[in-house]
Amino acid sequence: MRHFVKSKILLIIVAAVFVLYLSNDFSLLDIKETALIVALGIDKDGDEIEVTAQLAVPKSSDQAANTPGTTVSGKGQTVAQALENIGVRTGWYPKLSFCNVLVLGEGILHGNVMESIDFFIRTVKLQDTARLCAAEKKAKDVLTAASPLDELSAFSLSKILQKDGESSSTVTITSLREFSMGYYSKSAFSMMPLVKIIEEKSGESEGGAKGSDSPTASAKKASSSKEAPQNAQKKQIFDATATLLFSKGVPVCCLNKTQTMILQLSRRKVTEATVELKQTEFDGKSANVFLALRQNRGRLKLRIINGRPTLDLRLRVVAKIDDTDVTTTPSGLVSGYVVPNNILRDAERLISDAYREMFEMTRACDCDVFEIADKLYRTQNRYYAALKDVALQGTRLEIKVVAKSFK
């Protein structure tokens, strides 16, 4: 009997604790008072820093499912103060846990960008895998752009900087962590993609109705005239194929789309890269050939020869012909996978010349794009003290590119 009473009392205590546990809110914020920041833009406005946040505001199920997000801005002497002012102005509790994109405006790029983004390195509120990019003009313009692909421009931008970057060689992948590691390295080299806004006007007539007097055409014309203000809205898409190169946190030069692709081939594996060979011989004709590079393997090794640094760049690519601007015979179609030797040699020369041109261009800007100082410190440390100040300007580049046919 006594054992039964003890068991009953214990059961009541457990039930009471369980009820109290479920009734506690654990200091959680009300979802109606919470805003999730999906992207941040940092601009310079006079002596102040302007931070623009693109918010994905949680909606209840009885509200419109396709309600767009909100963009709010705050100013302050520092990034932390500007973020705090956003909360003061909106009454929301900004959450940085879901922020995947940081956009730096043109004003921030005029100086050392680390002075503006070092807050995100110190804080634990933002993940260090957030993608970093630069805007051609203001970062606020990028976040307020009307993208035709997504409700929030941040979602369109993150697709370019994350998904496309994993496969395409024309987009530079840079996270907050990678940029910071490069800044504090011996080479002091970092890079990030440069985002440009491309405007496309929608609502233009699509042929067939112009000059027609048919009832259907007249109805279409009347309907289009009523909807003209809505359809005339400009669609804005993003281009992130250019790459800004930084030395000690300051932008010093910019790579175009082709140079970006060439640089990525030596740094990481890519699945999509195209080289255009102009006026090369193909199937007995002079043609422009578009060569797809399906596999790549790059290696950079620094050696010291007679007291002078020598950088060995080795690159192996597997290629196939994607397209040409001339008609071919059936044998020419088959050779898309079996690439002729003359085309492979032309591709090797084109890529090698592009690397030499990039090396001289970045060296003139005092930008260690191939991280020679890092390699000197890690692999040739006994020479580092004597050569660290002249390593970039005194290094000789040796290139060997080998192109193989897909079959």
Secondary structure, DSSP 4 states (H G I P E B T S, - for coil): -HHHHHHHHHHHHHHHHHHHHHH--TTPPPGGGEEEEEEEEEEEETTEEEEEEEEE----TTS-TT---EEEEEEESSHHHHHHHHHHHH--EEE-TT--EEEE-TTGGGS-THHHHHHHHH-SSS-TT-EEEEESS-HHHHHT---SS-SSHHHHHHIIIIIHHHHBTTS---BHHHHHHHHTSSS-EEEEEEEEEEEEE-----SSSTT--SHHHHHHHHHHHHTHHHHTPEEEEEEEEEEEEEETTEEEEEE-HHHHHHHHHHHS--SB-EEEEEEEEETTEEEEEEEEEEEEEEEEEEEEETTEEEEEEEEEEEEEEEEESS---HHHHHTTTS--HHHHHHHHHHHHHHHHHHHHHHHHTT--TT-HHHHHHHH-GGGHHHHTTTHHHHPEEEEEEEEEE--
